[in-house]
Amino acid sequence: MAPSNRKAPRVGTRKRAPIPTSLSEFLTEKRGAAEENFLGTVRKDIVELNKADNSRRQDIIHPSEMVKTDWCPKATFLRIQTGIHHKQSFGFQSLNIFDTGHEAHRKWQNRAWRIGWLEGKFKCLHCQHHWWDISPRHCPACNSPAMEYAEVPLSAEDTHLIVGHSDGMLTPAKSLLEVKTVGEGTVRFEEPARLAEHLIDLPDGRTLVDLAAMWASIKVPFPSHIRQGQIYLWLSQKHGHDVDKMTFVYESKFNQDVKQFTVRYNPDLIAPLLAKALDIKERLDSGRPAPECVNDTGCKQCKPYLENADDSQTPRRGRRETLGEDDTDTEPTRDEDSQPTRGRAPRPTSQPDGTRRRRTDGSLRGADPMGRVRRNTAGRSSGGREGR
């Protein structure tokens, strides 16, 4: 009998899933139950990491809070006096925006380091040695090249309770450095009138922002950035640093174009803010009551303290042990119900998918009362030119 040409069936094999016939079918294939969702896992991790971060001090006054147009000294006083911090919540999108800004800081700090301009505090990643230097190549303690920049810590805690840090110090220019990433949300928060000037109404009723034109219209730093830079310069003067100007590097978020502005030191611009900080410290030291709220009916910053004045939480008086000096500048995209925490609190967080994008034609807040800066105060520079 002739042998059969048929092959014996394989044992234990499974039928292959049909191959998608188009890219859209491939992308919409359902994941198996055991397959991990990478983006979802990252979102959750970032939010949880933010919840566990207790590095931001709550027993001092941060320059970034002082320079906001809606800063309420009463809320700052109550935060320091009671030891209770009412957190503002952010979603994953906001946290992602903040991380983008931090990465931009590191990028420009590394570039200044490579050309030998960067002065400040450095940390060895091998032996943990900290020291002050100008663009070092090796750790002076162990000779390791593994180092990171710890920026320029600045403090007037003994006189005004103000503590912060500048992004860098550019020694050849005798200037501090501040790096800012600028996008639609930045302009909405800092200069809403400028955003309104560059809105385009489409035939279907939608509204878009002319990002290129809006970016081109920025000729001087935003008022709150100028105030923040002036506070850092004032702190630097107290530390005896040889700097008399602030160099701002603005990087566009939508096309990575870059602008440089140089603003000379002018303490008159921040004299009212320093007076308020001094008043807060004197009231805390003497046991006097809190200063008046910026709003006759109470603002959103100090209301939580007044609403919880009779709850079961016992306020703690005085300042706490220092855990860190972080003065990260943020641009809030949404407010949620705040939750009080004692002492130094984690940075604000929210659910991973909690952030909603604002409408381009949404309500805009009022203009910064500081107004526009005189042309001789801030000058744009593409090759080292500065305003006088």
GUKOL-464764 format. One line per field, with one value per residue (C-alpha): residue in three letters; x negated, y, z. Coordinates in pm, 1 decimal, always signed. Layout:
<atoms>
residu [ALA_...]
x [X_...]
y [Y_...]
z [Z_...]
</atoms>
This chain:
<atoms>
residu [MET_ALA_PRO_SER_ASN_ARG_LYS_ALA_PRO_ARG_VAL_GLY_THR_ARG_LYS_ARG_ALA_PRO_ILE_PRO_THR_SER_LEU_SER_GLU_PHE_LEU_THR_GLU_LYS_ARG_GLY_ALA_ALA_GLU_GLU_ASN_PHE_LEU_GLY_THR_VAL_ARG_LYS_ASP_ILE_VAL_GLU_LEU_ASN_LYS_ALA_ASP_ASN_SER_ARG_ARG_GLN_ASP_ILE_ILE_HIS_PRO_SER_GLU_MET_VAL_LYS_THR_ASP_TRP_CYS_PRO_LYS_ALA_THR_PHE_LEU_ARG_ILE_GLN_THR_GLY_ILE_HIS_HIS_LYS_GLN_SER_PHE_GLY_PHE_GLN_SER_LEU_ASN_ILE_PHE_ASP_THR_GLY_HIS_GLU_ALA_HIS_ARG_LYS_TRP_GLN_ASN_ARG_ALA_TRP_ARG_ILE_GLY_TRP_LEU_GLU_GLY_LYS_PHE_LYS_CYS_LEU_HIS_CYS_GLN_HIS_HIS_TRP_TRP_ASP_ILE_SER_PRO_ARG_HIS_CYS_PRO_ALA_CYS_ASN_SER_PRO_ALA_MET_GLU_TYR_ALA_GLU_VAL_PRO_LEU_SER_ALA_GLU_ASP_THR_HIS_LEU_ILE_VAL_GLY_HIS_SER_ASP_GLY_MET_LEU_THR_PRO_ALA_LYS_SER_LEU_LEU_GLU_VAL_LYS_THR_VAL_GLY_GLU_GLY_THR_VAL_ARG_PHE_GLU_GLU_PRO_ALA_ARG_LEU_ALA_GLU_HIS_LEU_ILE_ASP_LEU_PRO_ASP_GLY_ARG_THR_LEU_VAL_ASP_LEU_ALA_ALA_MET_TRP_ALA_SER_ILE_LYS_VAL_PRO_PHE_PRO_SER_HIS_ILE_ARG_GLN_GLY_GLN_ILE_TYR_LEU_TRP_LEU_SER_GLN_LYS_HIS_GLY_HIS_ASP_VAL_ASP_LYS_MET_THR_PHE_VAL_TYR_GLU_SER_LYS_PHE_ASN_GLN_ASP_VAL_LYS_GLN_PHE_THR_VAL_ARG_TYR_ASN_PRO_ASP_LEU_ILE_ALA_PRO_LEU_LEU_ALA_LYS_ALA_LEU_ASP_ILE_LYS_GLU_ARG_LEU_ASP_SER_GLY_ARG_PRO_ALA_PRO_GLU_CYS_VAL_ASN_ASP_THR_GLY_CYS_LYS_GLN_CYS_LYS_PRO_TYR_LEU_GLU_ASN_ALA_ASP_ASP_SER_GLN_THR_PRO_ARG_ARG_GLY_ARG_ARG_GLU_THR_LEU_GLY_GLU_ASP_ASP_THR_ASP_THR_GLU_PRO_THR_ARG_ASP_GLU_ASP_SER_GLN_PRO_THR_ARG_GLY_ARG_ALA_PRO_ARG_PRO_THR_SER_GLN_PRO_ASP_GLY_THR_ARG_ARG_ARG_ARG_THR_ASP_GLY_SER_LEU_ARG_GLY_ALA_ASP_PRO_MET_GLY_ARG_VAL_ARG_ARG_ASN_THR_ALA_GLY_ARG_SER_SER_GLY_GLY_ARG_GLU_GLY_ARG]
x [+0.0_-144.4_-222.0_+20.0_-98.0_+116.8_-68.3_+34.0_+208.0_-2.8_+86.0_+137.0_+125.5_+363.9_+513.6_+345.3_+547.1_+631.3_+383.5_+537.4_+587.1_+543.8_+352.4_+675.6_+775.5_+430.4_+446.2_+796.5_+723.7_+841.2_+569.2_+571.9_+676.4_+317.6_+163.4_+33.5_+144.5_-183.1_-37.8_+219.1_-48.1_-273.0_+14.0_+89.2_-278.7_-332.6_-29.3_-126.5_-485.1_-357.2_-136.0_-437.3_-655.5_-699.9_-1000.0_-831.8_-866.6_-550.2_-710.0_-852.6_-740.0_-808.8_-899.0_-670.9_-365.6_-461.2_-471.9_-120.2_+137.4_+379.1_+126.3_+296.5_+51.6_+320.7_+330.2_-49.7_-44.7_+217.9_+31.6_-287.8_-111.1_+114.0_-116.0_+175.6_+138.6_+449.1_+331.4_+438.2_+507.2_+362.7_+420.8_+165.5_+163.9_+57.4_-211.4_-336.6_-356.7_-559.2_-801.0_-848.2_-950.0_-1193.0_-1355.0_-1395.8_-1571.7_-1817.8_-1878.1_-1977.4_-2174.7_-2377.1_-2441.6_-2566.1_-2778.1_-2942.6_-3052.6_-3192.7_-2937.4_-2745.7_-2814.9_-2633.4_-2599.8_-2698.1_-2648.3_-2860.0_-2646.3_-2924.6_-3024.4_-2731.3_-2971.2_-2817.3_-3021.8_-3009.7_-3193.6_-3199.3_-3136.9_-3349.0_-3460.8_-3523.2_-3424.0_-3697.6_-3645.9_-3657.2_-3744.6_-3427.6_-3280.1_-2927.1_-2778.1_-2452.2_-2372.7_-2192.4_-2115.4_-2157.1_-1993.1_-1882.7_-1742.5_-1633.5_-1458.4_-1611.7_-1470.7_-1174.3_-1103.5_-1171.3_-1348.4_-1390.5_-1643.3_-1733.5_-1777.0_-2139.1_-2411.0_-2595.4_-2931.4_-3072.2_-2749.2_-2716.7_-2359.7_-2116.6_-1934.2_-1564.7_-1430.3_-1060.9_-866.4_-584.8_-266.7_+100.8_+164.1_-125.5_+11.9_+364.6_+236.8_-13.9_+135.8_+490.3_+542.1_+259.2_+427.3_+755.7_+578.7_+471.2_+794.2_+928.1_+1300.7_+1362.5_+1671.2_+1797.5_+1803.8_+1483.9_+1205.9_+835.9_+521.4_+269.1_-26.6_-295.6_-164.3_-114.0_-469.8_-607.4_-421.6_-609.9_-873.2_-941.4_-911.5_-576.0_-525.0_-516.6_-840.5_-1004.3_-893.5_-1022.9_-1356.6_-1381.9_-1323.3_-1601.9_-1832.7_-1747.1_-1826.4_-2151.6_-2253.7_-2198.9_-2420.9_-2692.3_-2678.4_-2829.5_-2516.1_-2312.7_-2072.4_-1843.3_-1866.5_-1538.6_-1537.9_-1189.4_-1135.7_-820.1_-633.9_-481.5_-792.1_-1092.2_-1189.0_-1389.6_-1405.2_-1638.8_-1553.4_-1781.1_-1633.9_-1849.1_-1809.2_-1551.2_-1443.8_-1167.3_-963.5_-936.3_-943.0_-568.9_-611.5_-911.5_-715.7_-432.9_-676.0_-839.9_-499.1_-413.0_-733.8_-687.8_-328.7_-434.1_-721.8_-513.5_-195.3_+9.2_+315.0_+302.7_+294.6_+608.5_+723.0_+683.9_+1060.4_+1311.6_+1528.6_+1238.7_+1034.9_+1010.8_+666.3_+757.7_+1119.3_+1023.3_+845.7_+1148.9_+1391.2_+1185.0_+1111.1_+1344.4_+1271.8_+1098.9_+753.9_+537.8_+324.2_-47.5_-232.3_-570.8_-795.1_-897.7_-1211.4_-1350.4_-1323.3_-1409.4_-1409.4_-1187.8_-1033.1_-897.4_-697.7_-364.3_-82.0_+241.9_+488.1_+772.5_+884.4_+1037.7_+1154.1_+843.4_+752.7_+565.2_+237.0_+9.5_-337.2_-507.1_-260.7_-299.6_-278.3_+77.2_+215.3_+536.7_+668.6_+466.3_+734.1_+866.9_+734.6_+954.4_+820.5_+955.1_+1153.0_+956.3_+1249.4_+1313.0_+1327.5_+1006.9_+885.4_+794.1_+466.2_+163.5_+165.3_-209.0_-133.3_-390.9_-757.8_-940.6_-1153.1_-1465.4_-1403.2_-1395.5_-1556.1_-1540.6_-1880.6_-1986.3_-2359.4_-2417.9_-2244.4_-2074.6_-1831.1_-1956.9]
y [+0.0_+332.1_+583.8_+876.3_+1227.4_+1386.4_+1534.6_+1440.3_+1726.0_+1914.9_+1854.8_+2144.9_+2427.0_+2722.2_+2890.0_+3220.5_+3538.8_+3697.9_+3963.3_+4312.8_+4423.7_+4796.6_+5022.5_+5142.7_+4784.9_+4720.7_+5022.8_+4942.9_+4577.9_+4506.9_+4436.3_+4113.8_+4122.2_+4070.5_+4332.9_+4638.8_+4986.3_+5183.5_+5535.7_+5460.9_+5314.1_+5616.5_+5857.0_+5680.0_+5668.5_+6041.5_+6136.5_+5904.1_+6030.9_+6385.5_+6295.8_+6158.8_+6466.7_+6662.5_+6869.7_+7207.7_+7414.2_+7562.8_+7758.4_+8036.6_+8281.3_+8169.8_+8436.2_+8260.7_+8322.1_+8683.8_+8791.4_+8676.3_+8950.7_+8771.3_+8703.9_+8726.2_+8795.7_+8686.1_+8336.1_+8313.5_+8428.8_+8168.0_+7889.5_+7961.0_+8026.3_+7719.4_+7475.2_+7377.8_+7390.8_+7370.2_+7197.9_+7299.6_+6999.6_+6935.5_+6657.0_+6459.2_+6709.5_+6991.2_+6774.5_+6690.2_+7063.0_+7123.5_+6842.4_+6994.0_+7320.7_+7142.9_+6965.5_+7299.7_+7436.6_+7147.8_+7182.5_+7549.1_+7498.9_+7224.7_+7450.7_+7729.8_+7471.9_+7347.8_+7697.0_+7772.7_+8038.9_+7856.1_+7944.1_+7813.4_+7512.2_+7170.7_+6818.3_+6508.6_+6207.4_+5973.4_+6100.0_+6345.0_+6635.4_+6984.6_+7289.7_+7630.3_+7654.7_+7783.0_+7511.4_+7236.8_+6930.9_+6699.5_+6674.5_+6832.8_+6567.7_+6242.1_+6355.5_+6201.4_+6361.3_+6258.5_+6585.8_+6779.8_+7147.5_+7247.0_+7601.5_+7920.9_+7895.7_+8235.2_+8324.6_+8618.8_+8395.9_+8576.9_+8916.5_+8856.1_+8478.3_+8472.3_+8162.3_+8052.3_+7976.0_+8112.1_+7883.9_+7987.0_+8249.4_+8356.3_+8477.7_+8648.3_+8849.1_+8924.7_+8806.9_+8559.2_+8321.2_+8238.6_+7992.3_+8006.1_+7788.3_+7987.2_+7853.1_+7937.8_+7858.7_+8077.7_+8381.2_+8312.0_+8314.0_+8600.8_+8839.6_+8736.7_+9054.2_+8949.3_+8614.5_+8786.1_+8996.7_+8684.3_+8486.5_+8388.5_+8323.4_+8042.7_+8017.3_+7712.8_+7908.9_+7771.4_+7997.4_+7933.9_+8108.3_+8246.5_+8104.5_+8235.4_+8591.7_+8577.2_+8454.6_+8724.5_+8992.7_+8917.8_+9192.8_+9208.2_+8954.1_+8911.5_+9137.8_+8854.3_+8714.8_+9055.5_+9080.7_+8731.1_+8817.0_+9136.1_+8942.6_+8701.7_+8993.3_+9152.7_+8824.4_+8795.8_+9142.4_+9033.8_+8731.0_+8950.9_+8795.4_+9007.7_+9032.0_+9334.3_+9198.4_+8906.8_+8719.1_+8559.4_+8279.2_+8229.8_+7908.6_+7866.1_+7544.5_+7518.9_+7559.4_+7575.7_+7924.1_+8115.0_+8475.8_+8642.3_+8944.1_+9125.2_+9324.6_+9539.8_+9538.0_+9789.2_+9734.3_+9995.0_+9741.8_+9505.1_+9745.4_+9693.1_+9313.4_+9322.3_+9544.3_+9289.8_+9003.8_+9199.3_+9270.9_+8899.3_+8811.4_+9085.9_+8977.9_+8615.4_+8705.9_+8938.8_+8732.8_+9001.4_+8903.2_+8830.8_+9115.4_+9206.3_+8992.0_+9137.6_+9094.9_+9252.7_+8941.1_+8696.4_+8545.1_+8181.1_+8154.4_+8251.1_+8128.9_+7763.4_+7873.9_+8073.9_+7792.9_+7539.7_+7766.9_+7569.3_+7217.9_+6944.4_+7028.2_+7206.1_+7477.8_+7469.0_+7793.0_+7872.1_+7736.3_+7377.0_+7187.6_+7247.4_+6962.0_+7147.1_+7471.5_+7438.5_+7740.2_+7583.5_+7824.8_+7681.1_+7778.7_+7632.9_+7508.5_+7422.5_+7453.2_+7172.3_+7135.0_+7170.8_+6930.8_+7062.6_+6904.4_+6990.0_+7137.6_+7089.2_+6946.7_+6741.5_+6931.8_+6952.8_+6655.6_+6520.3_+6216.3_+6113.7_+6219.6_+6512.4_+6805.2_+6975.2_+7206.8_+7559.9_+7703.0_+7960.0_+8196.3_+8132.3_+8401.9_+8597.2_+8756.8_+9123.4_+9272.7_+9277.9_+9614.4_+9642.7_+9722.2_+9718.1_+9757.4_+10053.1_+9972.4_+10094.6_+9845.5_+9526.4_+9467.1_+9171.5_+9034.0_+8788.6_+8845.1_+8984.6_+9324.2_+9438.1_+9706.6_+9999.4]
z [+0.0_-103.4_+182.1_+224.4_+132.9_+404.3_+705.0_+1052.4_+1239.5_+1496.1_+1854.2_+2096.8_+1839.7_+1844.0_+1543.9_+1463.5_+1496.5_+1161.2_+1050.8_+1039.2_+681.4_+751.1_+987.9_+1148.1_+1225.7_+1370.5_+1599.6_+1720.4_+1804.4_+2158.8_+2410.6_+2604.2_+2967.0_+3085.5_+2857.4_+3043.9_+2942.4_+2933.6_+2926.4_+3194.4_+3419.4_+3369.6_+3442.7_+3768.8_+3866.5_+3804.2_+4011.3_+4297.1_+4288.1_+4313.0_+4609.1_+4797.4_+4732.1_+5058.5_+4948.8_+4909.4_+5224.9_+5373.0_+5657.7_+5441.4_+5171.1_+4814.1_+4554.6_+4304.7_+4525.3_+4602.1_+4237.9_+4147.0_+4105.0_+4338.3_+4618.5_+4957.3_+5243.6_+5489.0_+5338.5_+5352.6_+5715.9_+5809.7_+5626.9_+5822.6_+6152.9_+6155.1_+5979.9_+5754.7_+5377.7_+5159.0_+4844.2_+4497.4_+4277.3_+3931.7_+3682.0_+3485.3_+3199.2_+3432.2_+3591.9_+3243.8_+3164.1_+3479.5_+3390.7_+3044.6_+3210.5_+3441.9_+3148.3_+2969.3_+3277.6_+3278.0_+2905.0_+2925.1_+3246.2_+3077.1_+2778.5_+3004.6_+3189.5_+2867.9_+2761.8_+3107.8_+3207.0_+3481.6_+3844.4_+4147.6_+4371.2_+4236.4_+4369.3_+4307.3_+4225.8_+4340.3_+4687.1_+4745.2_+4800.7_+4761.2_+4670.2_+4498.2_+4167.9_+3808.6_+3548.1_+3711.7_+3515.2_+3810.4_+4174.9_+4390.6_+4660.2_+4459.7_+4104.4_+3962.7_+3648.4_+3756.2_+3879.5_+3872.4_+3906.6_+4228.2_+4102.4_+4307.4_+4652.1_+4781.8_+5122.9_+5337.6_+5588.7_+5883.9_+5783.1_+5547.0_+5553.5_+5176.1_+5040.7_+4679.8_+4409.5_+4067.9_+3766.9_+3730.2_+3745.3_+3429.1_+3559.3_+3245.4_+3209.2_+3584.3_+3552.3_+3699.5_+3463.9_+3444.9_+3186.1_+3095.9_+2852.6_+2690.8_+2536.8_+2503.2_+2870.3_+2981.5_+2797.5_+2921.6_+3278.9_+3250.9_+2991.6_+2898.3_+2696.3_+2463.5_+2408.7_+2326.5_+2062.5_+1873.8_+1866.3_+1523.8_+1473.4_+1225.1_+1000.5_+1192.9_+1518.8_+1663.1_+1794.6_+1740.8_+1862.2_+1612.5_+1803.6_+1568.6_+1581.9_+1958.2_+2010.3_+1779.4_+1977.3_+2300.6_+2320.6_+2696.9_+2981.1_+3151.7_+3455.6_+3711.8_+3568.6_+3602.7_+3965.2_+4035.9_+3874.9_+4079.5_+4403.0_+4307.3_+4229.6_+4565.4_+4740.8_+4543.9_+4656.9_+5018.1_+4955.0_+4803.7_+4455.1_+4177.9_+3960.9_+3855.0_+3594.1_+3509.3_+3179.9_+3074.9_+2817.2_+2673.6_+2475.8_+2271.7_+2344.4_+1998.4_+1780.0_+2021.2_+1903.1_+2165.9_+2284.5_+2533.9_+2749.1_+2993.6_+3282.7_+3510.4_+3887.4_+4008.4_+4372.7_+4340.3_+4137.7_+4434.1_+4731.5_+4809.0_+4799.8_+5034.0_+5273.3_+5283.9_+5347.9_+5629.8_+5778.9_+5776.1_+5961.9_+6220.4_+6286.5_+6330.3_+6561.3_+6777.8_+6787.9_+6615.9_+6407.6_+6034.9_+5780.6_+5589.9_+5299.5_+4950.6_+4906.5_+5142.4_+5132.6_+5154.9_+4870.3_+4760.4_+4921.1_+5278.3_+5286.0_+5359.5_+5677.5_+5792.6_+5708.8_+5905.5_+6199.1_+6430.3_+6309.5_+6502.4_+6368.7_+6623.5_+6461.4_+6527.7_+6578.3_+6429.8_+6157.7_+6107.3_+6027.3_+5679.8_+5428.4_+5109.0_+4918.5_+4618.0_+4450.4_+4136.9_+3927.7_+3822.1_+3593.7_+3732.8_+3475.0_+3708.7_+4069.7_+4270.1_+4627.5_+4841.6_+5119.9_+5424.5_+5526.0_+5812.8_+5775.2_+5442.3_+5195.2_+4877.9_+4554.7_+4425.8_+4238.9_+4093.9_+3916.9_+3609.7_+3363.7_+3562.3_+3360.9_+3106.2_+2840.8_+2865.5_+2580.4_+2384.2_+2407.7_+2778.4_+3043.5_+3094.0_+3414.6_+3441.5_+3327.7_+3557.3_+3741.8_+3689.8_+3326.9_+3053.7_+3133.7_+2989.7_+2686.6_+2867.5_+3150.5_+2945.9_+2609.1_+2375.3_+2288.4_+2021.8_+2061.7_+2406.6_+2367.5_+2685.2_+2792.4_+2995.7]
</atoms>
